[in-house]
Amino acid sequence: MSRLRVGIIGTGYIGNVHARIYARDERVEISALYDIIHEKAEKTARSVGGRVCRSREELFENCDAVLVCTPNKTHVEIAIDALRHEKHVFCEKPFAIGLESARLLLEEAQKSKCKFQVGHNRRFAPVYVKLRELLRSDQPHSAHIKMNRGELKNPAWTGDPNITGGFLYETTIHLFDMIRYQFGEISELVAYGSQHEYPELDEFSMIFKFKNGFHCTFASSSDASWLFPFERIEVFCHHRTILTQEMESLIDSKEMDANFEFLSFSMLEKEERWGYVQEDKAFVDSILEGLTPPVTALDGYKSVEIVESVYRAIKSGEKISF
Ligand SMILES: NC(=O)c1ccc[n+]([C@@H]2O[C@H](COP(=O)([O-])OP(=O)(O)OC[C@H]3O[C@@H](n4cnc5c(N)ncnc54)[C@H](O)[C@@H]3O)[C@@H](O)[C@H]2O)c1
């Protein structure tokens, strides 16, 4: 059986993560690589193979599926171009910057016969898969969430809102997608934000209410140091707290006694602990088996909608209803 030919656009940090994973998948051939810095694509090709292309057009001629692994502001244009060349698309987060371009990409993805998956890897991280499983058998009431970064200096473009779209697009969007995945659709939110270290809003406090009555507080800071855990979800149920700490561990504390269960995922390789291996497998499964990808263009659109609603709430000082 011939292998699925995968092309990678943008062979920086995350492009290489996916490249290493697909190099181990027998169903896949990394057939083409393109980066505006040619040497970066050449370097990746030396470790995983693949034709080093001089243009996107050349890449499209040499693959069936495309991974869009370039900086945020380029995603929509590249992903639409790939869909128009009838390629399956895996697009890194964020899906888009701004509702207008998100709508354009959503329409393009929905009318295409090709598969489209968004890189919200955390949905596949074992800690969050476990959290979802536990919440399915209980009734969560509320949660306290944080998603921080130590800095916006590395890579340098992460501190440039003209490229990222803003801190919420670069980082917090991961857990915006996660709260929909774990708790359902949002009905309203209020938010406060301020600016300190970077030329954009870089500190956020938010409260979300969901259509099913669930509610949560959510803090997100871009200059908080890398104190562990920079990412944490604490969910409160009936006489129960479930706590996740980054992709490392989950604590389940039930009833009135002092005992709790502690699950550690730290023995897993990072690429699996963070869900990259599983999301890459799911993308190929969806193509080869004709399945709907687990993180759709509509999920991507909704994550952008949350980001935009938070920025709007801060600007207007008003509660936003969905
Ligand atoms: N899902 C995750 O956990 C995760 C982690 C890191 C990054 N990301 C996302 O992946 C994307 C890339 O991030 P990164 O950390 O790998 O950045 P990076 O700077 O390491 O790599 C980006 C690469 O894209 C290349 N590039 C830029 N514009 C291009 C263009 N128009 N055409 C072709 N190549 C181009 C650059 O030369 C660079 O090699 C970002 O959108 C980021 O938000 C997601």
Ligand as a Chemical Component Dictionary entry (heavy atoms), coordinates in Angstrom:
data_LIG
# 
_chem_comp.id                   LIG 
_chem_comp.type                 NON-POLYMER 
_chem_comp.pdbx_formal_charge   0 
_chem_comp.three_letter_code    LIG 
# 
loop_
_chem_comp_atom.comp_id 
_chem_comp_atom.atom_id 
_chem_comp_atom.alt_atom_id 
_chem_comp_atom.type_symbol 
_chem_comp_atom.charge 
_chem_comp_atom.model_Cartn_x 
_chem_comp_atom.model_Cartn_y 
_chem_comp_atom.model_Cartn_z 
_chem_comp_atom.pdbx_ordinal 
LIG N1  N1  N 0  0.402  23.043 19.555 1  
LIG C1  C1  C 0  1.440  23.432 20.247 2  
LIG O1  O1  O 0  1.697  22.987 21.353 3  
LIG C2  C2  C 0  2.382  24.429 19.636 4  
LIG C3  C3  C 0  3.674  24.574 20.152 5  
LIG C4  C4  C 0  4.522  25.496 19.549 6  
LIG C5  C5  C 0  4.066  26.264 18.490 7  
LIG N2  N2  N 1  2.797  26.115 18.044 8  
LIG C6  C6  C 0  2.299  26.942 16.921 9  
LIG O2  O2  O 0  3.010  26.542 15.764 10 
LIG C7  C7  C 0  3.348  27.658 14.967 11 
LIG C8  C8  C 0  4.867  27.711 14.782 12 
LIG O3  O3  O 0  5.484  27.877 16.031 13 
LIG P1  P1  P 0  7.023  27.476 16.274 14 
LIG O4  O4  O 0  7.237  27.570 17.740 15 
LIG O5  O5  O -1 7.344  26.205 15.588 16 
LIG O6  O6  O 0  7.758  28.693 15.575 17 
LIG P2  P2  P 0  9.215  28.712 14.920 18 
LIG O7  O7  O 0  9.578  30.143 14.796 19 
LIG O8  O8  O 0  10.131 27.793 15.644 20 
LIG O9  O9  O 0  8.959  28.072 13.460 21 
LIG C9  C9  C 0  8.217  28.709 12.459 22 
LIG C10 C10 C 0  8.892  28.414 11.108 23 
LIG O10 O10 O 0  8.070  28.914 10.055 24 
LIG C11 C11 C 0  8.931  29.517 9.067  25 
LIG N3  N3  N 0  8.094  30.447 8.309  26 
LIG C12 C12 C 0  7.644  31.674 8.695  27 
LIG N4  N4  N 0  6.805  32.170 7.759  28 
LIG C13 C13 C 0  6.737  31.245 6.772  29 
LIG C14 C14 C 0  6.038  31.175 5.539  30 
LIG N5  N5  N 0  5.227  32.161 5.142  31 
LIG N6  N6  N 0  6.185  30.064 4.786  32 
LIG C15 C15 C 0  7.017  29.050 5.184  33 
LIG N7  N7  N 0  7.701  29.065 6.324  34 
LIG C16 C16 C 0  7.565  30.139 7.127  35 
LIG C17 C17 C 0  10.048 30.157 9.871  36 
LIG O11 O11 O 0  11.191 30.382 9.088  37 
LIG C18 C18 C 0  10.261 29.095 10.956 38 
LIG O12 O12 O 0  11.218 28.124 10.570 39 
LIG C19 C19 C 0  2.758  28.874 15.686 40 
LIG O13 O13 O 0  1.518  29.184 15.134 41 
LIG C20 C20 C 0  2.593  28.419 17.109 42 
LIG O14 O14 O 0  1.528  29.065 17.780 43 
LIG C21 C21 C 0  1.955  25.207 18.568 44 
# 
loop_
_chem_comp_bond.comp_id 
_chem_comp_bond.atom_id_1 
_chem_comp_bond.atom_id_2 
_chem_comp_bond.value_order 
_chem_comp_bond.pdbx_ordinal 
LIG N1  C1  SING 1  
LIG C1  O1  DOUB 2  
LIG C1  C2  SING 3  
LIG C2  C3  SING 4  
LIG C2  C21 DOUB 5  
LIG C3  C4  DOUB 6  
LIG C4  C5  SING 7  
LIG C5  N2  DOUB 8  
LIG N2  C6  SING 9  
LIG N2  C21 SING 10 
LIG C6  O2  SING 11 
LIG C6  C20 SING 12 
LIG O2  C7  SING 13 
LIG C7  C8  SING 14 
LIG C7  C19 SING 15 
LIG C8  O3  SING 16 
LIG O3  P1  SING 17 
LIG P1  O4  DOUB 18 
LIG P1  O5  SING 19 
LIG P1  O6  SING 20 
LIG O6  P2  SING 21 
LIG P2  O7  DOUB 22 
LIG P2  O8  SING 23 
LIG P2  O9  SING 24 
LIG O9  C9  SING 25 
LIG C9  C10 SING 26 
LIG C10 O10 SING 27 
LIG C10 C18 SING 28 
LIG O10 C11 SING 29 
LIG C11 N3  SING 30 
LIG C11 C17 SING 31 
LIG N3  C12 SING 32 
LIG N3  C16 SING 33 
LIG C12 N4  DOUB 34 
LIG N4  C13 SING 35 
LIG C13 C14 SING 36 
LIG C13 C16 DOUB 37 
LIG C14 N5  SING 38 
LIG C14 N6  DOUB 39 
LIG N6  C15 SING 40 
LIG C15 N7  DOUB 41 
LIG N7  C16 SING 42 
LIG C17 O11 SING 43 
LIG C17 C18 SING 44 
LIG C18 O12 SING 45 
LIG C19 O13 SING 46 
LIG C19 C20 SING 47 
LIG C20 O14 SING 48 
# 
